[in-house]
Amino acid sequence: MFRSILTAGVLTILGSVVGCSPKTSEHELLNVSYDPTRELYAAINPAFVKDQASKGKQVSVNTVHGGSGAQAGSVINGQKADVVTLALGGDIDAIARTGIINPDWQKRLESNSSPYTSTIVFVVRDGNPKNIRDWDDLVRDDVKVITPDPKTSGGARWNFLAAWGYVTLHKKKGDNEATEFVTRLYQNVLKLDTGARGSTDTFIKGKQGDVFLSWENEAFLVKKLSKEKLQIVYPSVSILAEPPVAVVDRVVDEKKTRALAEAYLQFLYTDAAQEIIAAHGYRPINAEIRKKHAKAEADIPLFTLKDVVGSWDQANERFFADRAIFDQIYRKKGS
Amino acid sequence: MGAKVYRALPGFRLSLGFALMYMSLLVLIPLAGCVIKASSMTWDDFWITVTDEHAVAAYKLSFSVALIAGLINAVFGLLAAWVLVRYDFPGRKLLDGLVDLPLALPTAVAGLTFRTLFISDGWYGKYLGFLEPEGSVGHWFGPHGWFGRNVATLDVRAHDGPFAIVLVLVFVGIPFVIRSLQPVLAEFEAELEEAAAILGASRWQTFRHVILPALLPAWLTGFALAYARGLGEYGSVIFVASNIPGETQIPPLIIVKQLQQFKYEQAAAIAIVLLFFSLLTLLFINLLERWSRRYDPAR
């Protein structure tokens, strides 16, 4: 009996070791992406495969999704991603700090390596019963807000920075006013989900909250999928969210997939891909395609991360690190 | 004399070696890794991380909701195990099978289901308005109610508050109590109860002095397992709780947040504190269990 248990144990261990050995192929790409891009890459990957087939190459692309920070963490811990397409540059910077991606990654492709952009908008219930028009309405006492936790969600960091930028850049007030504004805003938050999809679910299925701070692309998707009628409200000003992409240097050199990985990211900038991007509610960087799809109401002034705080390192240090401004919000409440 | 002890199964050394290797590979080495990771930070950093206001609030929350859920499970688990073992009724086998369901169900699904049921217009939630802070019972526990003013303010909302966490923890923990008690109850000789009755014991005396002492060790084990499960539960809790730092944020979520910021040492530090307290409480429960076996001749 024990022999059989031992045999079983040894087989299990052997099996897992064998199973772990990576299947490397020069014709296979792994794209590690963030949460809301599921539908986008589900459409782009077949288009890329077809494009390569027309050039006589048989390739395949897999994309895995998850919270942006968690995905960056898994690449740092050895996941063999050929390319990363994440929610914020800070997460790719974190990978670059370990040497897995070259430090110059953001300069390698057009428009800061972001083939598409997005912004932060408000999703409200049908008829906008609480009459939510702009950022100031979010700090009203009678408004309940749904947004994910900036500590766990990339999208939520953009939300926070958009609110901050509204006070410091649009209203031209100081940091004290901005701190007070975000404090009041987050005191109106009913639930801090860990990711954008969790918040979407809380807002639609959980029916909690009056307004959901969301990626513009996610807002379109939510509106389409929700049984309940929803409305998208564009505030007077918001942030230009630039989700960047990069080739994972160490992995592509090891797997000899650099040419294919670079072709994949280049493909995102082609007209064909930019059309798909626009169809999924992202903002293509190609001005003509953008113009063709954009609605007039969406044409609001956008400030950038650089305008608000400079860089992701500075943003994390000032706002999202332990005991930084975001943490302070929930401390004041207790005292 | 050199009398050789014969065992029913051969190969003691081999199996002991295998058990030790297995435990080391799967339990001890990962735990040691956690400690090593945390030991790379300075003592000050460690202390600041683990005594952070939000972290302390999270430990308190987790240990209290797990305790309450464990106690609820202890009571209702005993009842359920009793019914399942002692009575025969149509559908007993089915009910018995259902007991294991919380173990097999992904806890995130449980969390989502509970949330859907308990939100204000959910199947249960629409009848539970009285638990809301402005409702009749909720007000009683609030800062202006009698209980709130004289004892402590409690958040008894059935959704997204601490009470909601207790509800899901009851769900994930119940099989442990039932499954620990069932075999003991099944083995329990009915003759002992009959003897007690013949000797003039009332029903309560029979339960208190005959049944309970025999059940106590298994009962405590079941409680400890359910309690430990509640401490570690993540998937279902983050769906039902509002996850507000300092209020409804559980320690595993703090760990996830630290990982998200690539702060592996800080995450390990919180994990170690959690482990330490879990070990301490489990040790205490084990001592209780040993004490409860003090009359057991087979000990």
Interface residues (C-beta under 8 A of the other chain):
Chain A: M1 F2 R3 I5 L6 G9 G67 G69 A70 A72 G73 I76 A94 D149 K151 T152 V189 L190 K191 L192 D193 T194 G198 D201 K205 G206 K207 Q208 N316 F320 A321 D322 R323 D327 Y330 R331 K333 G334
Chain B: L9 P10 G11 L14 S15 F18 Y22 T49 D52 E53 H54 L112 R115 T116 I119 S120 D121 D160 I238 F239 S242 N243 I244 P245 G246 E247 L253 V256 K257 L259 Q260 Q261 F262 K263 Q266
